[in-house]
């Protein structure tokens, strides 16, 4: 095998492994729940009330 063929094979294996690792990372983190932060929830509720009140005026 020539140098180019070996290089192409190594690059193909590295790209495939990187792609599999990326898909694994996406699947692992996609179903994660958001942290429980009651203060942030209250801020979001107040912000949405102000926004909806300003839109109805």
PEFENDA-V489390 format. One record per backbone hydrogen bond with DSSP energy under -1.0 kcal/mol. CO is the residue of the C=O (numbers start at 1). NH is the residue of the N-H. If there is no record, write none. Layout:
BEGIN
co = (CO/CO)
nh = (NH/NH)
END
This chain:
BEGIN
co = (2/3/4/5/6/7/8/9/10/11/12/13/14/15/16/17/18/19/20/21/22/23/24/25/26/37/38/39/40/41/42/43/44/45/46/47/48/49/50/51/52)
nh = (6/7/8/9/10/11/12/13/14/15/16/17/18/19/20/21/22/23/24/25/26/27/28/29/30/41/42/43/44/45/46/47/48/49/50/51/52/53/54/55/56)
END
